[in-house]
Amino acid sequence: MIKGNVLIADDDAAIRTVLNQALARAGYMPRATGNAAALWRWISQGEGDLVITDVVMPDENAFDLLPRIKKLRPELPVIVMSAQNTLMTAITAAEKGAYEYLPKPFDLKEVISVVGRALSEPKGPARPGPQSSQEDLPLIGRSPAMQEIYRAIARLMQTDLTVMITGESGTGKELVARALHDFGKRKNRSFVAINMAAIPKELIESELFGHEKGAFTGAQSRSIGRFEQADGGTLFLDEIGDMPMDAQTRLLRVLQEGEYTTVGGRTPIKTDVRIIAATNRDLQQQISQGLFREDLYYRLNVVPLRLPPLRDRSEDIGDLVHHFLAITQKQGLQEKSFDKDALDRLRRYHWPGNVRELENLVQRVVALYPQETITAELIENELTSNIPSPFVDGQNSEIELSEFVEQHLSNYFSEFGDQLPPVGLYNRVLKKIEYPLIITTLAATRGNQIKAAELLGLNRNTLRKKIRDLEIEIVKSSR
């Protein structure tokens, strides 16, 4: 029994052959062509129950053809494939009304699965989203791990579903939240972000919901909260695992009832916001410890998105470096490039600070080294073992530094099992912190030790001694 007729359009003969054979074995009737003109002719004649097409065709781009297909046969599902595996490809496919976007190289089992799902679902016209012309992509990478994120964003951008983004520090959780907003139906309204870890716990409820005059000592006038600021738009709750229990209870009511009251207020206020939350903590563990409400977790975790650490997508490092180099040029720094060996060395590094650490490193070497080409030797000088880049300029720097020290000590003690480690622990941890702190401060001052000492609050001679003891090589920028 034939499950359905599938039209295939791809200018690569090998891909047409592979898809033909796989679909035929799965019980479908495939018909393939190498150009868009033949595909359009078949569709116009009423052929096919489903279309699989490459984006770039010899005679026409599939994204230009898709609107005509959806106008003529709105019920016909179209699966788009592309080797141009960027976030914009996935976004455009969704905007043009494609049923699904599959990056090349594709997995045949996934193709067959998507075809089966598309043909079994009730037929109905696809609903394209608003067009977007943003050129500066918020997310960079062509790895399979990032393709899954792109496809998820494309599926979610036209919904109001609550999304929980998890991942290690520095993986780009806020960038994903912004992409969901900027490419979604709320993009013309406000995107408001609040970092729970950066606000004193006693002020979080006021920050979120606002307060009335006289609600507490110092409340001299009414103040609106983040929910009111984000009305009609998106509220991004970063580091949600740091939210105190009282605020969690109030947030749960908002998610359940769609309304809230200000601190000190009595009149319920209706709210229309899309909630996106993010954390680098294990919320399930926090629930078991009584630190996070289980019912709130399930309200927030409607659609979970886990961002991969950079070490799991090292093939993206070349694209990321190119992106960060372009940023340094816009900042007025000298044009630089990384040679092949330097990029290879970066790909072998474990990146505990993830993309944020890579960005810091690129900025540092561009500022510190006069060479136009960054070599593997220069990179080796920067990549000291197991030392993440410091967080000296963020709002939650003390928290992230504390997390680093705790993690380092936990790993260090675990190496010795039930035995105590050797003495000298204070100096060991101090060195771990001092080295990246001094390196990055010197990078910010382009090697000027006098300015660096002022920023650090150290005597100049003390800084020089630390530079000597830590064997830090100073290379002044030529700019």
C-alpha positions as CSV (number, residue, x, y, z in Angstrom):
1,M,0.0,0.0,0.0
2,I,1.4,3.4,-1.0
3,K,1.5,5.8,1.9
4,G,1.7,9.0,-0.2
5,N,3.3,10.7,-3.2
6,V,6.4,12.7,-2.3
7,L,7.8,15.3,-4.7
8,I,11.6,15.9,-4.3
9,A,13.5,18.9,-5.6
10,D,17.3,19.0,-5.2
11,D,20.0,19.9,-7.8
12,D,22.3,17.3,-6.2
13,A,21.7,14.0,-8.0
14,A,23.2,11.9,-5.1
15,I,20.7,13.4,-2.7
16,R,17.8,12.8,-5.0
17,T,18.9,9.1,-5.3
18,V,19.3,8.6,-1.6
19,L,15.9,10.2,-0.8
20,N,14.2,8.3,-3.7
21,Q,15.5,4.9,-2.4
22,A,14.8,5.7,1.3
23,L,11.2,6.9,0.7
24,A,10.4,4.0,-1.7
25,R,11.6,1.5,1.0
26,A,9.4,3.2,3.5
27,G,6.3,2.7,1.3
28,Y,6.1,6.1,-0.4
29,M,5.9,7.0,-4.1
30,P,8.7,9.5,-4.7
31,R,9.2,11.7,-7.8
32,A,12.4,13.8,-8.1
33,T,13.7,16.7,-10.1
34,G,16.7,18.9,-10.1
35,N,15.0,22.3,-10.6
36,A,12.2,24.4,-9.3
37,A,10.4,24.8,-12.6
38,A,9.5,21.1,-12.8
39,L,8.5,21.0,-9.2
40,W,6.2,24.0,-9.7
41,R,4.7,22.3,-12.8
42,W,3.9,19.1,-10.8
43,I,2.4,21.1,-7.9
44,S,0.3,23.2,-10.3
45,Q,-1.0,20.0,-11.9
46,G,-2.2,18.8,-8.5
47,E,0.5,16.1,-8.0
48,G,2.1,15.1,-4.8
49,D,0.9,14.8,-1.2
50,L,4.1,16.3,0.2
51,V,7.2,18.3,-1.0
52,I,10.8,18.0,0.0
53,T,12.9,20.7,-1.5
54,D,16.4,22.2,-1.2
55,V,16.5,26.0,-0.6
56,V,19.1,26.9,-3.3
57,M,18.0,25.6,-6.7
58,P,19.6,26.5,-10.1
59,D,16.6,28.4,-11.3
60,E,14.8,29.7,-8.2
61,N,15.2,29.9,-4.5
62,A,12.7,27.7,-2.6
63,F,11.9,30.6,-0.2
64,D,10.6,32.5,-3.2
65,L,8.6,29.5,-4.4
66,L,7.0,28.7,-1.1
67,P,4.5,31.6,-1.0
68,R,3.2,30.6,-4.4
69,I,2.8,27.0,-3.2
70,K,1.0,28.0,-0.1
71,K,-1.3,30.3,-2.1
72,L,-2.2,27.6,-4.7
73,R,-2.2,24.6,-2.4
74,P,-2.2,25.8,1.3
75,E,-2.8,22.2,2.6
76,L,0.4,20.8,0.9
77,P,3.1,20.3,3.5
78,V,6.6,21.4,2.4
79,I,9.8,20.2,4.0
80,V,12.8,22.5,3.4
81,M,16.4,21.4,3.4
82,S,19.5,23.6,3.4
83,A,23.2,23.5,3.8
84,Q,23.1,27.2,4.9
85,N,22.5,26.1,8.5
86,T,22.0,29.4,10.3
87,L,19.3,30.6,12.6
88,M,17.9,32.8,9.9
89,T,17.4,29.8,7.6
90,A,15.2,28.1,10.2
91,I,13.4,31.4,10.9
92,T,12.7,32.1,7.2
93,A,11.5,28.6,6.6
94,A,8.9,29.0,9.4
95,E,8.0,32.5,8.2
96,K,7.4,31.2,4.6
97,G,5.1,28.5,5.9
98,A,7.4,25.4,5.6
99,Y,6.2,22.4,7.6
100,E,9.7,21.6,8.8
101,Y,13.3,22.7,8.2
102,L,16.0,20.0,8.0
103,P,19.7,21.0,7.9
104,K,22.1,19.2,5.6
105,P,23.6,16.7,6.0
106,F,20.4,15.2,7.2
107,D,19.6,11.9,9.0
108,L,17.5,9.6,6.7
109,K,15.6,8.2,9.7
110,E,14.6,11.7,10.7
111,V,13.5,12.6,7.1
112,I,11.2,9.5,7.0
113,S,9.9,10.3,10.5
114,V,9.1,13.9,9.5
115,V,7.4,12.8,6.3
116,G,5.2,10.3,8.2
117,R,4.2,13.0,10.7
118,A,3.4,15.6,8.1
119,L,1.2,13.2,6.1
120,S,-0.6,11.9,9.2
121,E,-1.5,15.3,10.7
122,P,-4.8,17.0,9.7
123,K,-4.4,19.1,6.6
124,G,-4.6,22.8,7.1
125,P,-2.9,25.9,5.8
126,A,0.3,26.9,7.4
127,R,0.3,30.2,9.2
128,P,3.4,32.2,8.2
129,G,4.8,34.6,10.9
130,P,5.8,38.2,10.4
131,Q,8.7,38.8,8.1
132,S,12.0,39.7,9.6
133,S,15.0,41.4,8.0
134,Q,17.4,41.2,10.9
135,E,20.9,40.7,9.5
136,D,23.0,40.4,12.6
137,L,22.2,37.0,13.9
138,P,22.0,36.7,17.7
139,L,23.2,33.1,17.6
140,I,26.2,31.7,15.8
141,G,27.0,28.1,14.8
142,R,26.2,25.4,12.3
143,S,26.7,22.4,14.5
144,P,23.9,19.8,14.9
145,A,23.4,20.9,18.5
146,M,22.7,24.5,17.4
147,Q,20.5,23.3,14.5
148,E,18.2,21.8,17.1
149,I,18.1,25.1,18.9
150,Y,17.3,27.0,15.7
151,R,14.5,24.7,14.8
152,A,13.0,25.0,18.3
153,I,13.1,28.8,18.1
154,A,11.4,28.6,14.7
155,R,8.6,26.5,16.1
156,L,8.1,28.5,19.2
157,M,8.5,32.1,18.0
158,Q,4.8,32.4,17.0
159,T,3.5,30.9,20.2
160,D,3.0,32.3,23.7
161,L,4.2,29.1,25.4
162,T,6.4,29.5,28.5
163,V,9.9,28.4,27.8
164,M,12.6,27.2,30.3
165,I,16.1,27.7,29.0
166,T,18.8,25.7,30.9
167,G,22.6,25.5,30.3
168,E,25.9,26.3,31.8
169,S,27.0,29.9,32.4
170,G,28.1,31.6,29.2
171,T,26.1,29.5,26.8
172,G,23.9,32.3,25.6
173,K,20.6,31.8,27.4
174,E,19.6,35.5,27.1
175,L,20.4,35.5,23.4
176,V,17.9,32.6,22.9
177,A,15.3,34.5,24.9
178,R,15.8,37.6,22.8
179,A,15.6,35.6,19.6
180,L,12.3,34.1,20.7
181,H,11.0,37.7,21.3
182,D,12.7,39.5,18.3
183,F,11.4,37.0,15.8
184,G,8.0,36.4,17.4
185,K,4.6,38.0,17.3
186,R,5.4,40.2,20.3
187,K,8.5,41.7,18.7
188,N,7.0,45.2,18.5
189,R,6.4,45.3,22.3
190,S,8.9,45.4,25.1
191,F,11.5,42.7,26.0
192,V,12.3,43.1,29.7
193,A,15.0,41.1,31.5
194,I,15.5,40.7,35.2
195,N,18.4,38.7,36.8
196,M,17.3,37.2,40.1
197,A,20.8,36.7,41.2
198,A,21.7,40.4,40.8
199,I,18.9,41.8,43.0
200,P,18.7,41.7,46.8
201,K,16.2,39.1,47.7
202,E,14.1,41.5,49.8
203,L,13.6,43.7,46.7
204,I,12.7,41.1,44.1
205,E,8.9,41.2,44.7
206,S,9.0,45.0,44.3
207,E,11.1,44.8,41.2
208,L,8.8,42.2,39.6
209,F,5.3,43.6,40.6
210,G,6.0,47.2,41.6
211,H,5.0,48.8,44.9
212,E,2.6,51.4,46.2
213,K,3.6,54.6,48.0
214,G,4.4,53.8,51.7
215,A,4.4,50.0,51.0
216,F,7.8,49.8,52.9
217,T,10.4,52.1,54.3
218,G,11.8,54.3,51.5
219,A,8.8,53.7,49.2
220,Q,8.1,57.4,48.7
221,S,6.0,57.0,45.5
222,R,4.3,54.4,43.4
223,S,6.7,52.4,41.3
224,I,5.9,50.1,38.4
225,G,7.4,46.6,38.2
226,R,8.9,44.5,35.4
227,F,5.5,42.8,34.7
228,E,3.9,46.2,34.0
229,Q,6.9,47.3,31.9
230,A,6.7,44.1,29.8
231,D,2.9,44.2,29.3
232,G,2.1,42.9,25.8
233,G,5.7,41.8,25.4
234,T,8.2,39.3,26.9
235,L,9.5,39.0,30.4
236,F,12.8,37.2,30.8
237,L,13.4,35.8,34.2
238,D,17.1,35.0,34.3
239,E,18.6,32.8,37.1
240,I,15.1,31.8,38.2
241,G,16.7,29.3,40.6
242,D,17.8,32.2,42.8
243,M,14.2,33.5,43.3
244,P,13.2,33.5,47.0
245,M,10.2,31.4,48.0
246,D,7.8,34.3,48.7
247,A,8.4,35.7,45.2
248,Q,7.9,32.2,43.8
249,T,4.5,32.0,45.4
250,R,3.5,35.4,43.8
251,L,4.8,34.4,40.4
252,L,2.9,31.1,40.5
253,R,-0.4,33.1,41.0
254,V,0.5,35.3,38.0
255,L,1.0,32.2,35.8
256,Q,-2.2,30.6,37.1
257,E,-4.5,33.6,37.2
258,G,-3.0,36.1,34.7
259,E,-3.0,38.8,37.3
260,Y,-1.0,40.2,40.2
261,T,-1.1,42.9,42.9
262,T,1.7,45.4,43.6
263,V,3.5,45.3,46.9
264,G,1.2,47.1,49.3
265,G,-1.6,47.1,46.8
266,R,-5.0,45.4,46.9
267,T,-6.4,45.8,43.4
268,P,-5.6,42.9,41.0
269,I,-3.8,44.0,37.8
270,K,-4.3,41.9,34.6
271,T,-1.2,41.1,32.8
272,D,-0.4,39.9,29.2
273,V,3.2,38.8,29.0
274,R,5.1,35.9,27.7
275,I,7.4,34.3,30.3
276,I,10.8,32.9,29.4
277,A,12.9,31.7,32.3
278,A,16.5,30.6,32.5
279,T,18.8,28.9,34.9
280,N,22.2,27.2,35.2
281,R,21.1,25.4,38.4
282,D,19.5,21.9,38.7
283,L,15.9,22.9,39.7
284,Q,15.0,19.3,40.3
285,Q,17.6,19.1,43.0
286,Q,16.5,22.5,44.4
287,I,12.9,21.1,44.6
288,S,14.2,18.1,46.6
289,Q,16.0,20.5,49.0
290,G,12.9,22.6,49.4
291,L,14.4,25.6,47.7
292,F,12.1,25.7,44.6
293,R,8.4,25.1,44.3
294,E,7.5,22.0,42.3
295,D,4.2,23.5,41.0
296,L,6.1,26.6,39.8
297,Y,8.7,24.4,38.1
298,Y,6.0,22.6,36.0
299,R,4.3,26.0,35.2
300,L,7.7,27.3,33.9
301,N,9.0,24.2,32.3
302,V,6.3,24.0,29.6
303,V,8.9,23.9,26.8
304,P,12.4,23.0,28.0
305,L,15.4,24.2,25.9
306,R,18.8,23.0,27.0
307,L,21.7,24.9,25.4
308,P,24.8,22.9,24.6
309,P,28.2,23.8,26.2
310,L,30.8,25.1,23.8
311,R,32.9,21.9,24.3
312,D,30.0,19.9,22.7
313,R,30.0,22.1,19.6
314,S,33.6,22.9,19.0
315,E,33.0,22.9,15.2
316,D,31.3,26.3,15.7
317,I,34.4,27.9,17.2
318,G,35.7,29.2,13.8
319,D,32.4,31.0,13.0
320,L,32.3,32.4,16.6
321,V,35.8,33.7,16.4
322,H,35.1,35.4,13.0
323,H,32.0,37.0,14.6
324,F,33.8,38.3,17.6
325,L,36.7,39.6,15.5
326,A,34.1,41.6,13.5
327,I,32.8,43.1,16.7
328,T,36.3,44.2,17.8
329,Q,36.8,46.0,14.5
330,K,33.5,47.9,15.1
331,Q,34.9,48.8,18.5
332,G,37.9,50.4,16.8
333,L,40.5,47.8,17.4
334,Q,43.0,46.6,14.9
335,E,41.9,44.1,12.3
336,K,43.2,40.6,13.2
337,S,42.9,37.0,12.0
338,F,43.5,33.6,13.6
339,D,45.6,31.1,11.7
340,K,44.5,27.4,11.3
341,D,46.7,26.1,14.2
342,A,45.3,28.8,16.5
343,L,41.7,27.7,15.7
344,D,42.7,24.1,16.1
345,R,44.1,24.8,19.6
346,L,40.9,26.6,20.5
347,R,38.8,23.6,19.4
348,R,40.8,21.4,21.7
349,Y,40.2,23.5,24.7
350,H,37.5,22.5,27.2
351,W,35.9,26.0,27.6
352,P,34.6,26.0,31.2
353,G,33.3,29.6,30.6
354,N,31.7,28.6,27.3
355,V,31.0,31.2,24.6
356,R,31.4,34.1,27.0
357,E,35.0,32.9,27.7
358,L,35.8,32.6,24.0
359,E,34.5,36.2,23.4
360,N,36.7,37.4,26.3
361,L,39.7,35.6,24.9
362,V,39.2,37.1,21.4
363,Q,38.9,40.6,22.7
364,R,41.9,40.1,24.9
365,V,44.3,38.9,22.2
366,V,43.2,41.5,19.8
367,A,43.9,44.2,22.4
368,L,47.1,42.8,23.8
369,Y,49.1,41.5,20.8
370,P,50.3,43.7,18.0
371,Q,50.6,40.8,15.5
372,E,48.0,40.9,12.6
373,T,47.8,37.1,12.7
374,I,47.1,35.3,16.0
375,T,49.1,32.1,16.2
376,A,48.7,28.9,18.2
377,E,51.7,30.0,20.4
378,L,49.9,33.2,21.4
379,I,46.7,31.2,22.1
380,E,48.7,28.8,24.3
381,N,49.9,31.7,26.4
382,E,46.3,32.6,27.1
383,L,44.8,29.1,27.6
384,T,46.2,28.3,31.0
385,S,44.9,25.0,32.3
386,N,41.5,24.9,34.1
387,I,41.3,28.7,34.5
388,P,38.0,30.2,33.3
389,S,37.9,33.8,32.1
390,P,36.9,36.1,35.0
391,F,33.7,37.9,35.2
392,V,34.9,41.3,36.1
393,D,32.3,43.4,34.3
394,G,29.0,41.7,34.9
395,Q,26.3,42.6,37.4
396,N,26.5,39.2,39.0
397,S,30.3,38.9,39.0
398,E,30.6,38.1,42.7
399,I,28.0,35.3,42.4
400,E,29.7,33.7,39.4
401,L,33.1,34.0,41.0
402,S,31.7,32.4,44.1
403,E,30.3,29.5,42.0
404,F,33.7,29.1,40.4
405,V,35.5,28.8,43.7
406,E,32.9,26.4,45.1
407,Q,33.1,24.2,41.9
408,H,36.9,24.3,41.9
409,L,37.1,23.3,45.6
410,S,34.5,20.5,45.1
411,N,36.4,19.0,42.2
412,Y,39.7,19.4,44.1
413,F,38.5,17.7,47.3
414,S,36.9,14.9,45.2
415,E,40.3,14.0,43.8
416,F,41.5,12.9,47.3
417,G,38.4,11.0,48.3
418,D,38.2,10.6,52.1
419,Q,41.7,12.0,52.5
420,L,42.5,15.7,53.0
421,P,44.4,17.4,50.2
422,P,47.9,18.8,50.7
423,V,48.3,22.1,52.7
424,G,48.4,25.4,50.9
425,L,44.8,25.5,49.7
426,Y,44.5,29.3,50.2
427,N,47.4,30.1,47.9
428,R,46.2,27.6,45.3
429,V,42.7,29.2,45.1
430,L,44.1,32.7,45.2
431,K,46.4,32.0,42.3
432,K,43.4,30.6,40.3
433,I,41.6,33.9,40.8
434,E,44.5,36.3,40.6
435,Y,45.8,35.1,37.2
436,P,42.7,35.7,35.1
437,L,41.8,38.8,37.0
438,I,45.2,40.5,36.3
439,I,45.3,39.2,32.7
440,T,41.9,40.6,31.8
441,T,42.6,44.0,33.6
442,L,45.8,44.3,31.7
443,A,43.9,43.5,28.5
444,A,41.4,46.3,29.3
445,T,44.2,48.8,29.8
446,R,46.1,47.4,26.7
447,G,49.1,46.5,28.9
448,N,49.3,49.7,30.9
449,Q,50.4,48.5,34.3
450,I,49.8,51.9,36.0
451,K,46.2,52.0,34.9
452,A,45.8,48.3,35.7
453,A,47.1,48.9,39.2
454,E,44.6,51.8,39.7
455,L,41.7,49.6,38.5
456,L,42.7,46.7,40.8
457,G,43.3,49.0,43.7
458,L,46.9,47.7,44.1
459,N,50.2,49.4,44.6
460,R,52.1,49.4,41.3
461,N,55.0,47.5,42.8
462,T,52.7,44.9,44.2
463,L,51.1,44.4,40.7
464,R,54.6,44.1,39.2
465,K,55.5,41.4,41.7
466,K,52.3,39.5,41.1
467,I,52.9,39.7,37.3
468,R,56.4,38.3,37.9
469,D,55.3,35.6,40.3
470,L,52.5,34.5,38.1
471,E,54.7,34.5,35.0
472,I,52.4,36.8,33.1
473,E,53.9,38.0,29.8
474,I,53.1,41.7,29.0
475,V,52.8,42.7,25.4
476,K,51.7,46.2,24.9
477,S,49.2,47.0,22.1
478,S,50.6,48.9,19.1
479,R,47.4,51.0,19.0
